[in-house]
Amino acid sequence: MSHHQAGRTPSFFSLRRGLVPFRRSPIASVLAGAALLASGSLHAADGPSVAELQAEIARLKEIIAKQAISNTPAAPTAPSAGTQPGAAPAGTTVQPVKGTEPEEVDTLGAVTVRSRNRIERLQDVPLSVSVVTGKELDRLQATDIGAIAQRVSNVSWNQGNQRTSSLSIRGIGKQGQTEAQDPSVGLIVDGVNYAYNALSSSYDFTDVDAVEVTRGPQGTLLGKNTSVGVINVTTRRPSFTPDASYSLTFGQNDTVQGRFSAGGPIIDDLLAWRGTLSVSKGAGDIANLYNKDITYTNKDRVSGRVQFLLTPTKDFSARIAFDAQPRAGETTNGRTINTPTPTTYANGSVNTLTTDASVRLGRRWFTQQASYTYLNDYLNGGGQNAVNNDYQRPLVSGSNGASAELNWNLGTHTLTSITAYKDYHFNAVNDEGTPFDIYRNSGGFWNDYRQASQEIRLTSQPGGKVDYQTGLFFLDVNNSADYRRQWGNDAGAWFASASQYSTLDKDAAGRYLMQNSLDSLSMSFNSPAGLQKIRNKSAAAFAQADWHLSDDFTLTTGARYTYENRKNVASTLLKDYGNAAELNPVAVNGVQLGGFSSNSAGLLNAGNTASQLALADVAANKYFGSTISGAAGTAYNNLSATQKAQVAAAKAIRQSQIGVVFNPVEAEAFKGGLPAFVISPSYKINDNVTSYASWQYGEKAGISQVTNGVSNLVRAEKTSAFELGLKSALLDNKLILNAALFVMDIKDYQQAVRVLDVYTTNLNNDGTSYYTSATGNVPKVRAQGLEVDGVYSGLPNTQIRFAGAYNDARYKSFANSAQPVENGYSGAAPYRDVSGQALPGAAKFSFNVGIDYRLPIFGNREFHASTNTLYSSKYNSDNALSDYGWVAAKSITDIAIGIGSRNQSYDLSLVVKNAFNDNTPLLKTWNSITPAVPRWIGITLSGKL
């Protein structure tokens, strides 16, 4: 028997479960609750506090708004975020259709958010925050993180593969992609922090309640600290109210998408559940002519999530969640169309193209395959917007997770515990971009990532002079990353220099040597280290308080201290000697490879052991048939000078490709504390206008890493963000308009820089300092500008959401940037000063506009049309800021048009993505482009069961 059946007075927490007592009328329930409060009928022993009832009344008013809206399809609502299941977006003025007026219309005139761990008006949050509702995302089939980023201001999705794609806010974060490095933009899903960049890009987000973007350093309220902002995704939670919904999409490129969500009570008032299943499959727009079943960028995603809500008492609840994304493959790497390489460098000198594909593909070795040529096939996708490669494989990724969120009502406080586990697997096999057997893996990657986290948070009940939260956060990360490379039997002919190729292509023996020089050789290659064993441990204490100094003036203060212990053990070693162990060097960097010692002419050096001389004889016999007899080394010494030169050329090809190798090296650990704080006064000018200022400071952990076998510690990144903002509800609450001026200064910004290559400098020992690219610190970066977010509902049946930004993100001091490719001429400096230049990927202007139109027709039916347009001004897509890397201004428009029932039992929509087929490339280099994803059209049938 339930508590209500037993005749007990319903408790506050039981009222929250399933809303059973509100069968009559939500408005009557609110009034009844207020009357009980006024009369003192709720006893202190098992009743709520005044603050609790105030919060509950506010929540129920949101439900009223939703019910009014559900009876009034023409009424526009402002976007909201983070509401509980069954709660609704707080809206603008409701304009009921004649004959469908609810018994009372409530005007809230605000957006609700959960960015500070409690439901509150967006206008009361003294930060730059943007909100997108799950319903808006559903209408336009915006399920991946890139599509979500298109709908908020000053957030960019930087295209890569499932591991290297990244999020940036205010132009910061494009290059935060190494395994040992934290992302600049944090991602939180249902209270769980994702501490690895790849976790944001591999999967769809479905059954979403809301997405909130908070800009600036974060960490004084919850979870993991981030340096430039956080994206908080909240899915729909279990409820005691049964519901089920479905969505089926069929579209171009053999696209089939299916999503199903359902939930409800298992045991009334005690145990509820919610489950979501999502399947998305479809071909890409670019075909691989070598294997036309491989397309770029295809979709192959399956994910499931199940949640359970347990409420054994009025003061305790537990939400247990499990999610799984089985391993599947999507082809993203190699989505590149080759263009002719310029014949001159930036200084006007001639580019001899000695290593260019045009020269290599002109060699006899490759022209034997007459069906494939540089001009007709390698360039411009053979005129078919296609690629042609033999070893590119879909990139496989998969993930599993579990979390437990426990909440205790302690009367004046709520105690929250979030325990979570998340793993991630990634496997890439890549190709160099031709149908020849050059690479069997041109730079693949095997990655197994695991994180475990624990958060404990104590939150005061709102309504006092001081509202505060405080807590502890612990994170343990294990990350094994193996960069892999394997060569094929055409690799020697491809990588040979002009003189090496000429030496070896003379006869059959030379060609055999050239083939075997690299055939089947495999290694963990150095980029920046072959195999990395990364272990990060983090512990933090945080607190934040809102000091209500008057009815209109609030001061928000917060602080955090994080202690980091980060370790990394790295190595670069050969895994398989392939078909020619006899061509190995003797040793590289102290790593014994077992070869024999000879000079550049192929003559044996003094000091070879008997076994090494015997190995030389094996080579002489294998390639030239020289008889092995007499003393060790005789067969090899009997070779002609030309034959010895051919052996030397093959060995040189092999050694040049092996490059740097080193035994396991323990990098210098990053250990230390990272402070963070926020100071933000806000003043309510009137009921509809609030002003605020804020100063946020945060640090991102340094990086424990190895560069070419030498420890190369990266310092912590330090961010100070200043904001001056205004939040307003105007025109009788028909216009919500928020704006913020910001300046964000970053010291020791983490990205790729040029650093001294200690390994090569010591190896050559010729008095010259050599440099290489590695993750390091840029002394100073600044981003400054204006952000605007708004919603307008003054037009009948229409809601317009808009957001825009002016963003000037620049290097204030950066003297050791890598040279772009066009500066590859002889005599160019090993690095250059780019101080004053805009950051890569940072567009100066961006805006998006979303329009939602709904019109009741034919009784209980509704016509609807939605659109979203994202505009971005030009930006440089190249990390080295090449003059060839500029991407022109572009705009992407998505449209959905459909008809459905007003009770949401069914809906049929036509969905068009990139409706105007903007073909501006996503990325550009001086001899390639990554083409835009073309227009896509599909049909979606959805509804509630």
Disulfide bonds with the S-S distance in Angstrom:
none
